[in-house]
Amino acid sequence: MSEERKFLSKVSPQGMLTDYVRKAIGALLKGYAGQVVEVKIKKQALRRSPKQNAYYWSVVVPEWKLIFASYGTIVTDEEVHSYLVAHVGKLFKPVHGPDGEQIFRMDDGVPVMELKSTSDLSTKEFSEYVEACRSEAAIEHGVTIPSPDPYYKEGQTDDERNTTNQEQEEPAPSSD
């Protein structure tokens, strides 16, 4: 089995990685001397934001608890979350063994799947997941879950939102 390592680094205007990451990669590559290695570079996707997470756990999940209660079923936050991940978001990932090989059921050869963690979703993916939860509540149960603020959907960071707000709130030049 091949070892895979991931490094996160900000790229300088000159196209350079941080000193620490450059040194760590250099040290790792020494162990592969004479071998062919595969190098992948991709932009890091923004993970769901704390505000997205707070909206989900303080608005979406409690509304779904009320939906369950309306059918006479009392559930915990975690049970609602597991239900939403599996049945609304359909967020599954394949299970792999210690050797990295995907595991299949012996009786029918179907891949063994497990629930994917919502913490692994990008801001866009998490927004889509939450929208699916809101839509399912409205269509199937007639419950309207309140909308999040507009920045939640866009996945903007606080810095991006502050910059946008400052640009929009610039005072008009004085006519003195």
C-alpha positions as CSV (number, residue, x, y, z in Angstrom):
1,M,0.0,0.0,0.0
2,S,1.4,3.4,-0.9
3,E,1.5,6.2,1.7
4,E,-0.4,9.3,0.9
5,R,0.4,12.6,2.6
6,K,-1.4,15.9,2.3
7,F,0.1,19.3,3.0
8,L,-1.8,22.6,3.2
9,S,0.1,25.8,2.5
10,K,-0.6,29.3,1.4
11,V,1.1,30.1,-1.9
12,S,3.1,33.3,-1.9
13,P,2.8,35.8,-4.8
14,Q,6.1,34.3,-6.1
15,G,4.4,30.9,-6.3
16,M,6.3,29.5,-3.3
17,L,4.9,27.3,-0.5
18,T,5.7,28.1,3.2
19,D,9.2,27.2,4.4
20,Y,7.8,24.6,6.8
21,V,5.8,22.8,4.0
22,R,8.7,23.0,1.5
23,K,11.1,21.4,4.1
24,A,8.5,18.8,5.1
25,I,8.0,17.8,1.5
26,G,11.7,17.7,0.8
27,A,12.3,15.4,3.8
28,L,9.5,13.1,2.7
29,L,10.8,12.9,-0.9
30,K,14.2,11.8,0.3
31,G,12.5,8.5,1.4
32,Y,11.4,8.0,-2.2
33,A,14.8,8.5,-3.8
34,G,15.0,6.7,-7.2
35,Q,11.2,6.1,-7.3
36,V,8.5,7.6,-9.4
37,V,6.0,9.7,-7.3
38,E,2.7,11.3,-8.2
39,V,2.2,14.9,-7.3
40,K,-1.3,16.5,-7.1
41,I,-2.0,20.1,-6.5
42,K,-5.4,21.5,-6.0
43,K,-7.0,24.5,-4.4
44,Q,-8.4,23.7,-0.9
45,A,-12.1,23.8,-0.8
46,L,-13.6,25.9,2.0
47,R,-15.1,23.6,4.7
48,R,-18.6,24.4,6.1
49,S,-18.4,27.5,8.1
50,P,-19.1,27.8,11.9
51,K,-22.2,30.0,11.0
52,Q,-23.5,27.3,8.6
53,N,-23.0,24.7,11.4
54,A,-24.7,26.9,14.0
55,Y,-27.7,27.5,11.7
56,Y,-28.0,23.8,11.0
57,W,-27.9,22.7,14.7
58,S,-30.0,25.6,16.1
59,V,-32.6,25.9,13.3
60,V,-32.8,22.9,10.9
61,V,-32.3,20.1,13.4
62,P,-34.8,21.5,16.0
63,E,-37.4,22.0,13.2
64,W,-36.9,18.4,12.2
65,K,-37.3,17.2,15.8
66,L,-40.7,18.9,15.8
67,I,-41.6,17.0,12.5
68,F,-40.7,13.7,14.2
69,A,-42.7,14.7,17.3
70,S,-45.7,15.5,15.1
71,Y,-45.7,11.8,14.1
72,G,-45.4,10.8,17.8
73,T,-41.6,10.0,17.6
74,I,-39.3,11.6,20.1
75,V,-35.7,11.7,18.8
76,T,-32.4,13.3,19.9
77,D,-30.5,15.9,17.9
78,E,-28.0,13.2,16.8
79,E,-30.8,10.8,15.6
80,V,-32.3,13.7,13.5
81,H,-28.9,14.4,12.1
82,S,-28.2,10.8,11.2
83,Y,-31.6,10.6,9.6
84,L,-31.1,13.7,7.5
85,V,-27.6,12.7,6.4
86,A,-28.8,9.2,5.3
87,H,-32.3,9.8,4.0
88,V,-32.3,13.4,2.9
89,G,-28.7,14.2,2.0
90,K,-27.9,10.6,1.0
91,L,-24.4,11.3,2.1
92,F,-22.6,7.9,2.0
93,K,-19.0,7.0,1.3
94,P,-17.5,3.5,0.6
95,V,-15.8,1.6,3.4
96,H,-12.1,0.6,3.0
97,G,-10.2,-2.0,4.8
98,P,-6.8,-1.5,6.5
99,D,-5.1,-2.3,3.2
100,G,-7.0,0.5,1.5
101,E,-9.1,-1.8,-0.6
102,Q,-12.8,-1.1,-0.9
103,I,-15.0,-3.6,1.0
104,F,-17.9,-5.4,-0.6
105,R,-20.7,-7.5,0.9
106,M,-20.1,-11.2,0.5
107,D,-23.7,-12.1,-0.3
108,D,-24.3,-9.8,-3.2
109,G,-21.1,-7.9,-4.0
110,V,-22.6,-4.5,-3.2
111,P,-20.0,-2.0,-1.7
112,V,-20.3,-1.5,2.0
113,M,-21.1,2.1,2.7
114,E,-21.0,4.3,5.8
115,L,-22.4,7.8,6.5
116,K,-20.2,10.7,5.4
117,S,-19.5,13.4,7.9
118,T,-21.0,16.8,7.2
119,S,-17.8,18.3,8.5
120,D,-16.1,17.1,5.4
121,L,-18.4,19.1,3.1
122,S,-17.4,22.3,1.5
123,T,-19.4,25.4,2.1
124,K,-21.2,24.9,-1.2
125,E,-21.9,21.2,-0.5
126,F,-23.2,22.0,3.0
127,S,-25.5,24.7,1.7
128,E,-26.9,22.2,-0.8
129,Y,-27.4,19.6,1.9
130,V,-29.2,22.1,4.2
131,E,-31.4,23.3,1.3
132,A,-32.3,19.6,0.7
133,C,-33.3,19.3,4.4
134,R,-35.4,22.5,4.1
135,S,-37.0,21.4,0.8
136,E,-37.8,17.9,2.2
137,A,-39.5,19.5,5.3
138,A,-41.6,21.8,3.1
139,I,-42.6,19.3,0.4
140,E,-43.1,16.2,2.4
141,H,-44.3,17.6,5.7
142,G,-45.6,21.1,5.0
143,V,-43.0,22.7,7.4
144,T,-41.2,25.9,6.3
145,I,-37.8,26.1,7.9
146,P,-36.6,29.7,8.2
147,S,-34.0,30.8,5.7
148,P,-30.4,31.5,6.8
149,D,-28.9,34.9,6.2
150,P,-27.7,35.6,2.7
151,Y,-24.0,35.2,3.5
152,Y,-24.5,31.7,4.7
153,K,-25.6,30.5,1.3
154,E,-22.8,32.2,-0.5
155,G,-20.3,30.6,1.8
156,Q,-18.5,34.0,2.4
157,T,-16.0,34.2,5.2
158,D,-16.4,37.0,7.8
159,D,-13.5,38.9,6.1
160,E,-15.2,38.7,2.7
161,R,-18.5,39.8,4.1
162,N,-16.9,42.7,6.0
163,T,-15.1,43.8,2.8
164,T,-18.3,43.6,0.8
165,N,-20.2,45.5,3.4
166,Q,-17.5,48.2,3.6
167,E,-17.6,48.6,-0.2
168,Q,-21.3,49.0,-0.1
169,E,-21.4,51.4,2.8
170,E,-18.7,53.8,1.6
171,P,-19.9,57.3,2.2
172,A,-20.5,59.6,-0.8
173,P,-17.8,62.2,-1.4
174,S,-18.5,65.4,0.4
175,S,-19.3,68.5,-1.6
176,D,-17.4,70.9,0.6
